Amino acid sequence: MERSWKKSLIQFHVVSKRVSVRQRRTIFNAIRSFKGGVLTADLFFPHFGMTLGEYCTWHILNEFSRKKRCTTATRHGKNC
């Protein structure tokens, strides 16, 4: 259990801190233009060291976190 938790923390750090907007767009473009049979969560991205399912999970969590921070900042009179 401890090992998967550490792996999850590393993946979150990679997706939220190291993957640029351009790289995220490249990943989503690859998903949209995928022609090799069935697209599954097990599709591996060797450059990032994670699967499509892992990337999507952390991308969704990161976007939710960002939107939550933005909403809180707006309530306190700050810009996002």
PDB file with SEQRES, HELIX, SHEET and CRYST1 records, atoms N, CA, C and O in Angstrom:
SEQRES   1 A   80  MET GLU ARG SER TRP LYS LYS SER LEU ILE GLN PHE HIS          
SEQRES   2 A   80  VAL VAL SER LYS ARG VAL SER VAL ARG GLN ARG ARG THR          
SEQRES   3 A   80  ILE PHE ASN ALA ILE ARG SER PHE LYS GLY GLY VAL LEU          
SEQRES   4 A   80  THR ALA ASP LEU PHE PHE PRO HIS PHE GLY MET THR LEU          
SEQRES   5 A   80  GLY GLU TYR CYS THR TRP HIS ILE LEU ASN GLU PHE SER          
SEQRES   6 A   80  ARG LYS LYS ARG CYS THR THR ALA THR ARG HIS GLY LYS          
SEQRES   7 A   80  ASN CYS                                                      
HELIX    1 AA1 GLU A    2  HIS A   13  1                                  12    
HELIX    2 AA2 VAL A   14  ARG A   18  3                                   5    
HELIX    3 AA3 VAL A   21  ARG A   32  1                                  12    
HELIX    4 AA4 LEU A   52  ARG A   75  1                                  24    
CRYST1    1.000    1.000    1.000  90.00  90.00  90.00 P 1           1          
ATOM      1  N   MET A   1       0.818  -1.195   0.000  1.00  0.00           N  
ATOM      2  CA  MET A   1       0.000   0.000   0.000  1.00  0.00           C  
ATOM      3  C   MET A   1       0.864   1.264   0.000  1.00  0.00           C  
ATOM      4  O   MET A   1       0.564   2.222  -0.711  1.00  0.00           O  
ATOM      5  N   GLU A   2       1.929   1.264   0.791  1.00  0.00           N  
ATOM      6  CA  GLU A   2       2.812   2.422   0.879  1.00  0.00           C  
ATOM      7  C   GLU A   2       3.440   2.745  -0.479  1.00  0.00           C  
ATOM      8  O   GLU A   2       3.594   3.913  -0.837  1.00  0.00           O  
ATOM      9  N   ARG A   3       3.794   1.716  -1.218  1.00  0.00           N  
ATOM     10  CA  ARG A   3       4.436   1.923  -2.517  1.00  0.00           C  
ATOM     11  C   ARG A   3       3.490   2.607  -3.507  1.00  0.00           C  
ATOM     12  O   ARG A   3       3.911   3.509  -4.231  1.00  0.00           O  
ATOM     13  N   SER A   4       2.220   2.194  -3.551  1.00  0.00           N  
ATOM     14  CA  SER A   4       1.281   2.808  -4.485  1.00  0.00           C  
ATOM     15  C   SER A   4       0.986   4.257  -4.093  1.00  0.00           C  
ATOM     16  O   SER A   4       0.747   5.098  -4.960  1.00  0.00           O  
ATOM     17  N   TRP A   5       1.001   4.552  -2.788  1.00  0.00           N  
ATOM     18  CA  TRP A   5       0.785   5.932  -2.346  1.00  0.00           C  
ATOM     19  C   TRP A   5       1.932   6.828  -2.819  1.00  0.00           C  
ATOM     20  O   TRP A   5       1.703   7.939  -3.297  1.00  0.00           O  
ATOM     21  N   LYS A   6       3.164   6.338  -2.681  1.00  0.00           N  
ATOM     22  CA  LYS A   6       4.319   7.113  -3.139  1.00  0.00           C  
ATOM     23  C   LYS A   6       4.274   7.312  -4.653  1.00  0.00           C  
ATOM     24  O   LYS A   6       4.584   8.391  -5.158  1.00  0.00           O  
ATOM     25  N   LYS A   7       3.886   6.263  -5.362  1.00  0.00           N  
ATOM     26  CA  LYS A   7       3.781   6.363  -6.816  1.00  0.00           C  
ATOM     27  C   LYS A   7       2.728   7.411  -7.190  1.00  0.00           C  
ATOM     28  O   LYS A   7       2.932   8.192  -8.119  1.00  0.00           O  
ATOM     29  N   SER A   8       1.621   7.428  -6.477  1.00  0.00           N  
ATOM     30  CA  SER A   8       0.566   8.398  -6.744  1.00  0.00           C  
ATOM     31  C   SER A   8       1.030   9.819  -6.490  1.00  0.00           C  
ATOM     32  O   SER A   8       0.693  10.722  -7.256  1.00  0.00           O  
ATOM     33  N   LEU A   9       1.797  10.036  -5.432  1.00  0.00           N  
ATOM     34  CA  LEU A   9       2.324  11.369  -5.153  1.00  0.00           C  
ATOM     35  C   LEU A   9       3.279  11.838  -6.244  1.00  0.00           C  
ATOM     36  O   LEU A   9       3.256  13.001  -6.646  1.00  0.00           O  
ATOM     37  N   ILE A  10       4.109  10.930  -6.714  1.00  0.00           N  
ATOM     38  CA  ILE A  10       5.047  11.271  -7.787  1.00  0.00           C  
ATOM     39  C   ILE A  10       4.284  11.610  -9.062  1.00  0.00           C  
ATOM     40  O   ILE A  10       4.616  12.578  -9.746  1.00  0.00           O  
ATOM     41  N   GLN A  11       3.266  10.822  -9.383  1.00  0.00           N  
ATOM     42  CA  GLN A  11       2.476  11.089 -10.585  1.00  0.00           C  
ATOM     43  C   GLN A  11       1.774  12.436 -10.489  1.00  0.00           C  
ATOM     44  O   GLN A  11       1.731  13.187 -11.464  1.00  0.00           O  
ATOM     45  N   PHE A  12       1.230  12.741  -9.331  1.00  0.00           N  
ATOM     46  CA  PHE A  12       0.568  14.029  -9.154  1.00  0.00           C  
ATOM     47  C   PHE A  12       1.561  15.165  -9.370  1.00  0.00           C  
ATOM     48  O   PHE A  12       1.239  16.157 -10.023  1.00  0.00           O  
ATOM     49  N   HIS A  13       2.757  15.024  -8.827  1.00  0.00           N  
ATOM     50  CA  HIS A  13       3.777  16.056  -8.992  1.00  0.00           C  
ATOM     51  C   HIS A  13       4.140  16.230 -10.469  1.00  0.00           C  
ATOM     52  O   HIS A  13       4.285  17.352 -10.954  1.00  0.00           O  
ATOM     53  N   VAL A  14       4.285  15.112 -11.173  1.00  0.00           N  
ATOM     54  CA  VAL A  14       4.643  15.175 -12.593  1.00  0.00           C  
ATOM     55  C   VAL A  14       3.557  15.884 -13.385  1.00  0.00           C  
ATOM     56  O   VAL A  14       3.851  16.773 -14.183  1.00  0.00           O  
ATOM     57  N   VAL A  15       2.302  15.495 -13.170  1.00  0.00           N  
ATOM     58  CA  VAL A  15       1.206  16.074 -13.952  1.00  0.00           C  
ATOM     59  C   VAL A  15       0.985  17.539 -13.579  1.00  0.00           C  
ATOM     60  O   VAL A  15       0.806  18.381 -14.459  1.00  0.00           O  
ATOM     61  N   SER A  16       0.997  17.845 -12.294  1.00  0.00           N  
ATOM     62  CA  SER A  16       0.650  19.205 -11.885  1.00  0.00           C  
ATOM     63  C   SER A  16       1.793  20.199 -12.021  1.00  0.00           C  
ATOM     64  O   SER A  16       1.544  21.387 -12.230  1.00  0.00           O  
ATOM     65  N   LYS A  17       3.025  19.754 -11.910  1.00  0.00           N  
ATOM     66  CA  LYS A  17       4.154  20.692 -11.903  1.00  0.00           C  
ATOM     67  C   LYS A  17       5.026  20.632 -13.147  1.00  0.00           C  
ATOM     68  O   LYS A  17       5.507  21.667 -13.609  1.00  0.00           O  
ATOM     69  N   ARG A  18       5.235  19.462 -13.691  1.00  0.00           N  
ATOM     70  CA  ARG A  18       6.225  19.319 -14.763  1.00  0.00           C  
ATOM     71  C   ARG A  18       5.642  19.239 -16.165  1.00  0.00           C  
ATOM     72  O   ARG A  18       6.352  19.487 -17.139  1.00  0.00           O  
ATOM     73  N   VAL A  19       4.378  18.903 -16.288  1.00  0.00           N  
ATOM     74  CA  VAL A  19       3.779  18.776 -17.620  1.00  0.00           C  
ATOM     75  C   VAL A  19       3.257  20.150 -18.022  1.00  0.00           C  
ATOM     76  O   VAL A  19       2.351  20.692 -17.389  1.00  0.00           O  
ATOM     77  N   SER A  20       3.832  20.700 -19.072  1.00  0.00           N  
ATOM     78  CA  SER A  20       3.430  22.030 -19.530  1.00  0.00           C  
ATOM     79  C   SER A  20       2.073  21.960 -20.227  1.00  0.00           C  
ATOM     80  O   SER A  20       1.578  20.882 -20.556  1.00  0.00           O  
ATOM     81  N   VAL A  21       1.497  23.112 -20.440  1.00  0.00           N  
ATOM     82  CA  VAL A  21       0.217  23.184 -21.137  1.00  0.00           C  
ATOM     83  C   VAL A  21       0.361  22.606 -22.543  1.00  0.00           C  
ATOM     84  O   VAL A  21      -0.532  21.911 -23.028  1.00  0.00           O  
ATOM     85  N   ARG A  22       1.471  22.892 -23.186  1.00  0.00           N  
ATOM     86  CA  ARG A  22       1.707  22.368 -24.538  1.00  0.00           C  
ATOM     87  C   ARG A  22       1.763  20.842 -24.531  1.00  0.00           C  
ATOM     88  O   ARG A  22       1.212  20.196 -25.422  1.00  0.00           O  
ATOM     89  N   GLN A  23       2.430  20.261 -23.524  1.00  0.00           N  
ATOM     90  CA  GLN A  23       2.503  18.801 -23.423  1.00  0.00           C  
ATOM     91  C   GLN A  23       1.126  18.206 -23.131  1.00  0.00           C  
ATOM     92  O   GLN A  23       0.784  17.148 -23.659  1.00  0.00           O  
ATOM     93  N   ARG A  24       0.344  18.872 -22.302  1.00  0.00           N  
ATOM     94  CA  ARG A  24      -1.025  18.387 -22.021  1.00  0.00           C  
ATOM     95  C   ARG A  24      -1.858  18.394 -23.297  1.00  0.00           C  
ATOM     96  O   ARG A  24      -2.607  17.455 -23.564  1.00  0.00           O  
ATOM     97  N   ARG A  25      -1.723  19.448 -24.075  1.00  0.00           N  
ATOM     98  CA  ARG A  25      -2.449  19.522 -25.344  1.00  0.00           C  
ATOM     99  C   ARG A  25      -1.996  18.414 -26.293  1.00  0.00           C  
ATOM    100  O   ARG A  25      -2.808  17.844 -27.023  1.00  0.00           O  
ATOM    101  N   THR A  26      -0.708  18.116 -26.279  1.00  0.00           N  
ATOM    102  CA  THR A  26      -0.177  17.034 -27.113  1.00  0.00           C  
ATOM    103  C   THR A  26      -0.780  15.702 -26.703  1.00  0.00           C  
ATOM    104  O   THR A  26      -1.150  14.897 -27.558  1.00  0.00           O  
ATOM    105  N   ILE A  27      -0.880  15.465 -25.408  1.00  0.00           N  
ATOM    106  CA  ILE A  27      -1.473  14.211 -24.918  1.00  0.00           C  
ATOM    107  C   ILE A  27      -2.929  14.111 -25.358  1.00  0.00           C  
ATOM    108  O   ILE A  27      -3.355  13.075 -25.870  1.00  0.00           O  
ATOM    109  N   PHE A  28      -3.690  15.176 -25.161  1.00  0.00           N  
ATOM    110  CA  PHE A  28      -5.101  15.124 -25.541  1.00  0.00           C  
ATOM    111  C   PHE A  28      -5.275  15.037 -27.054  1.00  0.00           C  
ATOM    112  O   PHE A  28      -6.227  14.414 -27.524  1.00  0.00           O  
ATOM    113  N   ASN A  29      -4.391  15.638 -27.817  1.00  0.00           N  
ATOM    114  CA  ASN A  29      -4.447  15.503 -29.272  1.00  0.00           C  
ATOM    115  C   ASN A  29      -4.161  14.056 -29.685  1.00  0.00           C  
ATOM    116  O   ASN A  29      -4.793  13.531 -30.602  1.00  0.00           O  
ATOM    117  N   ALA A  30      -3.203  13.415 -29.002  1.00  0.00           N  
ATOM    118  CA  ALA A  30      -2.906  12.007 -29.288  1.00  0.00           C  
ATOM    119  C   ALA A  30      -4.115  11.129 -28.993  1.00  0.00           C  
ATOM    120  O   ALA A  30      -4.387  10.168 -29.712  1.00  0.00           O  
ATOM    121  N   ILE A  31      -4.831  11.463 -27.938  1.00  0.00           N  
ATOM    122  CA  ILE A  31      -6.028  10.696 -27.584  1.00  0.00           C  
ATOM    123  C   ILE A  31      -7.103  10.879 -28.656  1.00  0.00           C  
ATOM    124  O   ILE A  31      -7.726   9.910 -29.091  1.00  0.00           O  
ATOM    125  N   ARG A  32      -7.315  12.126 -29.076  1.00  0.00           N  
ATOM    126  CA  ARG A  32      -8.352  12.389 -30.088  1.00  0.00           C  
ATOM    127  C   ARG A  32      -8.029  11.735 -31.425  1.00  0.00           C  
ATOM    128  O   ARG A  32      -8.932  11.267 -32.118  1.00  0.00           O  
ATOM    129  N   SER A  33      -6.760  11.697 -31.791  1.00  0.00           N  
ATOM    130  CA  SER A  33      -6.386  11.180 -33.109  1.00  0.00           C  
ATOM    131  C   SER A  33      -5.926   9.722 -33.073  1.00  0.00           C  
ATOM    132  O   SER A  33      -5.356   9.236 -34.050  1.00  0.00           O  
ATOM    133  N   PHE A  34      -6.159   9.027 -31.976  1.00  0.00           N  
ATOM    134  CA  PHE A  34      -5.730   7.633 -31.835  1.00  0.00           C  
ATOM    135  C   PHE A  34      -6.458   6.749 -32.841  1.00  0.00           C  
ATOM    136  O   PHE A  34      -7.688   6.732 -32.887  1.00  0.00           O  
ATOM    137  N   LYS A  35      -5.697   6.019 -33.641  1.00  0.00           N  
ATOM    138  CA  LYS A  35      -6.283   5.175 -34.690  1.00  0.00           C  
ATOM    139  C   LYS A  35      -5.951   3.702 -34.504  1.00  0.00           C  
ATOM    140  O   LYS A  35      -6.341   2.885 -35.338  1.00  0.00           O  
ATOM    141  N   GLY A  36      -5.254   3.340 -33.455  1.00  0.00           N  
ATOM    142  CA  GLY A  36      -4.762   1.975 -33.289  1.00  0.00           C  
ATOM    143  C   GLY A  36      -5.672   1.045 -32.523  1.00  0.00           C  
ATOM    144  O   GLY A  36      -5.242   0.457 -31.531  1.00  0.00           O  
ATOM    145  N   GLY A  37      -6.898   0.889 -32.941  1.00  0.00           N  
ATOM    146  CA  GLY A  37      -7.792  -0.039 -32.270  1.00  0.00           C  
ATOM    147  C   GLY A  37      -8.549   0.621 -31.135  1.00  0.00           C  
ATOM    148  O   GLY A  37      -9.012   1.756 -31.254  1.00  0.00           O  
ATOM    149  N   VAL A  38      -8.668  -0.103 -30.034  1.00  0.00           N  
ATOM    150  CA  VAL A  38      -9.449   0.365 -28.896  1.00  0.00           C  
ATOM    151  C   VAL A  38      -8.564   1.194 -27.959  1.00  0.00           C  
ATOM    152  O   VAL A  38      -7.486   0.755 -27.557  1.00  0.00           O  
ATOM    153  N   LEU A  39      -9.026   2.375 -27.624  1.00  0.00           N  
ATOM    154  CA  LEU A  39      -8.318   3.248 -26.693  1.00  0.00           C  
ATOM    155  C   LEU A  39      -8.731   2.873 -25.273  1.00  0.00           C  
ATOM    156  O   LEU A  39      -9.910   2.949 -24.925  1.00  0.00           O  
ATOM    157  N   THR A  40      -7.762   2.469 -24.455  1.00  0.00           N  
ATOM    158  CA  THR A  40      -8.064   2.064 -23.082  1.00  0.00           C  
ATOM    159  C   THR A  40      -7.247   2.883 -22.096  1.00  0.00           C  
ATOM    160  O   THR A  40      -6.325   3.606 -22.474  1.00  0.00           O  
ATOM    161  N   ALA A  41      -7.600   2.755 -20.839  1.00  0.00           N  
ATOM    162  CA  ALA A  41      -6.882   3.452 -19.772  1.00  0.00           C  
ATOM    163  C   ALA A  41      -5.469   2.894 -19.611  1.00  0.00           C  
ATOM    164  O   ALA A  41      -4.642   3.511 -18.939  1.00  0.00           O  
ATOM    165  N   ASP A  42      -5.180   1.752 -20.205  1.00  0.00           N  
ATOM    166  CA  ASP A  42      -3.865   1.123 -20.091  1.00  0.00           C  
ATOM    167  C   ASP A  42      -2.860   1.618 -21.128  1.00  0.00           C  
ATOM    168  O   ASP A  42      -1.719   1.155 -21.144  1.00  0.00           O  
ATOM    169  N   LEU A  43      -3.256   2.543 -21.986  1.00  0.00           N  
ATOM    170  CA  LEU A  43      -2.333   3.103 -22.973  1.00  0.00           C  
ATOM    171  C   LEU A  43      -1.190   3.784 -22.234  1.00  0.00           C  
ATOM    172  O   LEU A  43      -1.423   4.659 -21.400  1.00  0.00           O  
ATOM    173  N   PHE A  44       0.051   3.386 -22.537  1.00  0.00           N  
ATOM    174  CA  PHE A  44       1.211   3.866 -21.796  1.00  0.00           C  
ATOM    175  C   PHE A  44       1.896   5.012 -22.526  1.00  0.00           C  
ATOM    176  O   PHE A  44       2.145   4.930 -23.729  1.00  0.00           O  
ATOM    177  N   PHE A  45       2.199   6.079 -21.796  1.00  0.00           N  
ATOM    178  CA  PHE A  45       2.973   7.202 -22.316  1.00  0.00           C  
ATOM    179  C   PHE A  45       4.376   7.104 -21.726  1.00  0.00           C  
ATOM    180  O   PHE A  45       4.591   7.524 -20.589  1.00  0.00           O  
ATOM    181  N   PRO A  46       5.334   6.560 -22.474  1.00  0.00           N  
ATOM    182  CA  PRO A  46       6.669   6.334 -21.910  1.00  0.00           C  
ATOM    183  C   PRO A  46       7.395   7.624 -21.521  1.00  0.00           C  
ATOM    184  O   PRO A  46       8.195   7.619 -20.585  1.00  0.00           O  
ATOM    185  N   HIS A  47       7.132   8.708 -22.210  1.00  0.00           N  
ATOM    186  CA  HIS A  47       7.798   9.971 -21.894  1.00  0.00           C  
ATOM    187  C   HIS A  47       7.449  10.447 -20.479  1.00  0.00           C  
ATOM    188  O   HIS A  47       8.279  11.053 -19.801  1.00  0.00           O  
ATOM    189  N   PHE A  48       6.227  10.171 -20.045  1.00  0.00           N  
ATOM    190  CA  PHE A  48       5.761  10.606 -18.729  1.00  0.00           C  
ATOM    191  C   PHE A  48       5.799   9.490 -17.694  1.00  0.00           C  
ATOM    192  O   PHE A  48       5.688   9.749 -16.496  1.00  0.00           O  
ATOM    193  N   GLY A  49       5.956   8.245 -18.150  1.00  0.00           N  
ATOM    194  CA  GLY A  49       6.033   7.119 -17.225  1.00  0.00           C  
ATOM    195  C   GLY A  49       4.716   6.777 -16.577  1.00  0.00           C  
ATOM    196  O   GLY A  49       4.690   6.287 -15.449  1.00  0.00           O  
ATOM    197  N   MET A  50       3.613   7.028 -17.275  1.00  0.00           N  
ATOM    198  CA  MET A  50       2.304   6.698 -16.709  1.00  0.00           C  
ATOM    199  C   MET A  50       1.328   6.335 -17.817  1.00  0.00           C  
ATOM    200  O   MET A  50       1.551   6.608 -18.997  1.00  0.00           O  
ATOM    201  N   THR A  51       0.254   5.719 -17.398  1.00  0.00           N  
ATOM    202  CA  THR A  51      -0.771   5.310 -18.353  1.00  0.00           C  
ATOM    203  C   THR A  51      -1.775   6.438 -18.558  1.00  0.00           C  
ATOM    204  O   THR A  51      -1.797   7.421 -17.816  1.00  0.00           O  
ATOM    205  N   LEU A  52      -2.591   6.273 -19.566  1.00  0.00           N  
ATOM    206  CA  LEU A  52      -3.633   7.252 -19.858  1.00  0.00           C  
ATOM    207  C   LEU A  52      -4.585   7.393 -18.668  1.00  0.00           C  
ATOM    208  O   LEU A  52      -4.974   8.506 -18.313  1.00  0.00           O  
ATOM    209  N   GLY A  53      -4.957   6.280 -18.058  1.00  0.00           N  
ATOM    210  CA  GLY A  53      -5.865   6.313 -16.910  1.00  0.00           C  
ATOM    211  C   GLY A  53      -5.280   7.097 -15.747  1.00  0.00           C  
ATOM    212  O   GLY A  53      -5.977   7.887 -15.110  1.00  0.00           O  
ATOM    213  N   GLU A  54      -4.011   6.880 -15.474  1.00  0.00           N  
ATOM    214  CA  GLU A  54      -3.343   7.606 -14.385  1.00  0.00           C  
ATOM    215  C   GLU A  54      -3.258   9.095 -14.696  1.00  0.00           C  
ATOM    216  O   GLU A  54      -3.506   9.934 -13.830  1.00  0.00           O  
ATOM    217  N   TYR A  55      -2.906   9.418 -15.935  1.00  0.00           N  
ATOM    218  CA  TYR A  55      -2.814  10.816 -16.332  1.00  0.00           C  
ATOM    219  C   TYR A  55      -4.166  11.508 -16.197  1.00  0.00           C  
ATOM    220  O   TYR A  55      -4.256  12.597 -15.629  1.00  0.00           O  
ATOM    221  N   CYS A  56      -5.210  10.883 -16.715  1.00  0.00           N  
ATOM    222  CA  CYS A  56      -6.542  11.493 -16.682  1.00  0.00           C  
ATOM    223  C   CYS A  56      -7.029  11.692 -15.250  1.00  0.00           C  
ATOM    224  O   CYS A  56      -7.638  12.715 -14.935  1.00  0.00           O  
ATOM    225  N   THR A  57      -6.765  10.726 -14.390  1.00  0.00           N  
ATOM    226  CA  THR A  57      -7.169  10.854 -12.989  1.00  0.00           C  
ATOM    227  C   THR A  57      -6.530  12.080 -12.360  1.00  0.00           C  
ATOM    228  O   THR A  57      -7.217  12.891 -11.739  1.00  0.00           O  
ATOM    229  N   TRP A  58      -5.232  12.218 -12.516  1.00  0.00           N  
ATOM    230  CA  TRP A  58      -4.541  13.344 -11.903  1.00  0.00           C  
ATOM    231  C   TRP A  58      -4.845  14.661 -12.596  1.00  0.00           C  
ATOM    232  O   TRP A  58      -4.834  15.712 -11.956  1.00  0.00           O  
ATOM    233  N   HIS A  59      -5.113  14.620 -13.876  1.00  0.00           N  
ATOM    234  CA  HIS A  59      -5.491  15.851 -14.579  1.00  0.00           C  
ATOM    235  C   HIS A  59      -6.830  16.367 -14.044  1.00  0.00           C  
ATOM    236  O   HIS A  59      -6.983  17.561 -13.789  1.00  0.00           O  
ATOM    237  N   ILE A  60      -7.785  15.473 -13.880  1.00  0.00           N  
ATOM    238  CA  ILE A  60      -9.103  15.861 -13.365  1.00  0.00           C  
ATOM    239  C   ILE A  60      -8.989  16.394 -11.941  1.00  0.00           C  
ATOM    240  O   ILE A  60      -9.584  17.421 -11.615  1.00  0.00           O  
ATOM    241  N   LEU A  61      -8.229  15.704 -11.090  1.00  0.00           N  
ATOM    242  CA  LEU A  61      -8.064  16.168  -9.714  1.00  0.00           C  
ATOM    243  C   LEU A  61      -7.360  17.521  -9.662  1.00  0.00           C  
ATOM    244  O   LEU A  61      -7.722  18.377  -8.855  1.00  0.00           O  
ATOM    245  N   ASN A  62      -6.376  17.716 -10.500  1.00  0.00           N  
ATOM    246  CA  ASN A  62      -5.656  18.986 -10.524  1.00  0.00           C  
ATOM    247  C   ASN A  62      -6.563  20.119 -11.003  1.00  0.00           C  
ATOM    248  O   ASN A  62      -6.524  21.212 -10.439  1.00  0.00           O  
ATOM    249  N   GLU A  63      -7.374  19.881 -12.025  1.00  0.00           N  
ATOM    250  CA  GLU A  63      -8.280  20.904 -12.522  1.00  0.00           C  
ATOM    251  C   GLU A  63      -9.329  21.258 -11.465  1.00  0.00           C  
ATOM    252  O   GLU A  63      -9.673  22.428 -11.296  1.00  0.00           O  
ATOM    253  N   PHE A  64      -9.838  20.243 -10.751  1.00  0.00           N  
ATOM    254  CA  PHE A  64     -10.814  20.493  -9.693  1.00  0.00           C  
ATOM    255  C   PHE A  64     -10.182  21.342  -8.594  1.00  0.00           C  
ATOM    256  O   PHE A  64     -10.806  22.275  -8.089  1.00  0.00           O  
ATOM    257  N   SER A  65      -8.954  21.018  -8.229  1.00  0.00           N  
ATOM    258  CA  SER A  65      -8.246  21.757  -7.189  1.00  0.00           C  
ATOM    259  C   SER A  65      -8.012  23.203  -7.617  1.00  0.00           C  
ATOM    260  O   SER A  65      -8.174  24.125  -6.818  1.00  0.00           O  
ATOM    261  N   ARG A  66      -7.630  23.397  -8.877  1.00  0.00           N  
ATOM    262  CA  ARG A  66      -7.374  24.742  -9.398  1.00  0.00           C  
ATOM    263  C   ARG A  66      -8.651  25.567  -9.405  1.00  0.00           C  
ATOM    264  O   ARG A  66      -8.633  26.738  -9.027  1.00  0.00           O  
ATOM    265  N   LYS A  67      -9.758  24.970  -9.829  1.00  0.00           N  
ATOM    266  CA  LYS A  67     -11.033  25.687  -9.863  1.00  0.00           C  
ATOM    267  C   LYS A  67     -11.489  26.034  -8.452  1.00  0.00           C  
ATOM    268  O   LYS A  67     -12.052  27.105  -8.224  1.00  0.00           O  
ATOM    269  N   LYS A  68     -11.249  25.141  -7.515  1.00  0.00           N  
ATOM    270  CA  LYS A  68     -11.632  25.393  -6.130  1.00  0.00           C  
ATOM    271  C   LYS A  68     -10.822  26.565  -5.576  1.00  0.00           C  
ATOM    272  O   LYS A  68     -11.373  27.438  -4.907  1.00  0.00           O  
ATOM    273  N   ARG A  69      -9.505  26.588  -5.855  1.00  0.00           N  
ATOM    274  CA  ARG A  69      -8.658  27.694  -5.408  1.00  0.00           C  
ATOM    275  C   ARG A  69      -9.104  29.002  -6.041  1.00  0.00           C  
ATOM    276  O   ARG A  69      -9.113  30.045  -5.388  1.00  0.00           O  
ATOM    277  N   CYS A  70      -9.471  28.943  -7.310  1.00  0.00           N  
ATOM    278  CA  CYS A  70      -9.890  30.130  -8.033  1.00  0.00           C  
ATOM    279  C   CYS A  70     -11.181  30.686  -7.426  1.00  0.00           C  
ATOM    280  O   CYS A  70     -11.312  31.899  -7.260  1.00  0.00           O  
ATOM    281  N   THR A  71     -12.119  29.825  -7.099  1.00  0.00           N  
ATOM    282  CA  THR A  71     -13.376  30.252  -6.506  1.00  0.00           C  
ATOM    283  C   THR A  71     -13.126  30.896  -5.147  1.00  0.00           C  
ATOM    284  O   THR A  71     -13.718  31.930  -4.834  1.00  0.00           O  
ATOM    285  N   THR A  72     -12.263  30.301  -4.345  1.00  0.00           N  
ATOM    286  CA  THR A  72     -11.936  30.849  -3.030  1.00  0.00           C  
ATOM    287  C   THR A  72     -11.255  32.206  -3.174  1.00  0.00           C  
ATOM    288  O   THR A  72     -11.571  33.132  -2.427  1.00  0.00           O  
ATOM    289  N   ALA A  73     -10.341  32.340  -4.107  1.00  0.00           N  
ATOM    290  CA  ALA A  73      -9.643  33.608  -4.320  1.00  0.00           C  
ATOM    291  C   ALA A  73     -10.612  34.692  -4.774  1.00  0.00           C  
ATOM    292  O   ALA A  73     -10.490  35.843  -4.355  1.00  0.00           O  
ATOM    293  N   THR A  74     -11.560  34.344  -5.614  1.00  0.00           N  
ATOM    294  CA  THR A  74     -12.531  35.301  -6.104  1.00  0.00           C  
ATOM    295  C   THR A  74     -13.391  35.825  -4.963  1.00  0.00           C  
ATOM    296  O   THR A  74     -13.723  37.009  -4.916  1.00  0.00           O  
ATOM    297  N   ARG A  75     -13.749  34.936  -4.049  1.00  0.00           N  
ATOM    298  CA  ARG A  75     -14.550  35.357  -2.893  1.00  0.00           C  
ATOM    299  C   ARG A  75     -13.807  36.349  -2.021  1.00  0.00           C  
ATOM    300  O   ARG A  75     -14.431  37.185  -1.366  1.00  0.00           O  
ATOM    301  N   HIS A  76     -12.490  36.272  -2.001  1.00  0.00           N  
ATOM    302  CA  HIS A  76     -11.687  37.156  -1.173  1.00  0.00           C  
ATOM    303  C   HIS A  76     -11.182  38.374  -1.952  1.00  0.00           C  
ATOM    304  O   HIS A  76     -10.288  39.082  -1.488  1.00  0.00           O  
ATOM    305  N   GLY A  77     -11.753  38.617  -3.132  1.00  0.00           N  
ATOM    306  CA  GLY A  77     -11.420  39.806  -3.905  1.00  0.00           C  
ATOM    307  C   GLY A  77     -10.139  39.720  -4.689  1.00  0.00           C  
ATOM    308  O   GLY A  77      -9.615  40.750  -5.113  1.00  0.00           O  
ATOM    309  N   LYS A  78      -9.607  38.516  -4.900  1.00  0.00           N  
ATOM    310  CA  LYS A  78      -8.369  38.361  -5.653  1.00  0.00           C  
ATOM    311  C   LYS A  78      -8.683  37.808  -7.035  1.00  0.00           C  
ATOM    312  O   LYS A  78      -9.707  37.154  -7.235  1.00  0.00           O  
ATOM    313  N   ASN A  79      -7.800  38.074  -7.981  1.00  0.00           N  
ATOM    314  CA  ASN A  79      -7.933  37.484  -9.319  1.00  0.00           C  
ATOM    315  C   ASN A  79      -7.274  36.126  -9.347  1.00  0.00           C  
ATOM    316  O   ASN A  79      -6.332  35.874  -8.596  1.00  0.00           O  
ATOM    317  N   CYS A  80      -7.758  35.250 -10.204  1.00  0.00           N  
ATOM    318  CA  CYS A  80      -7.194  33.885 -10.316  1.00  0.00           C  
ATOM    319  C   CYS A  80      -5.986  33.890 -11.203  1.00  0.00           C  
ATOM    320  O   CYS A  80      -5.374  32.843 -11.419  1.00  0.00           O  
TER     321      CYS A  80                                                      
END                                                                             
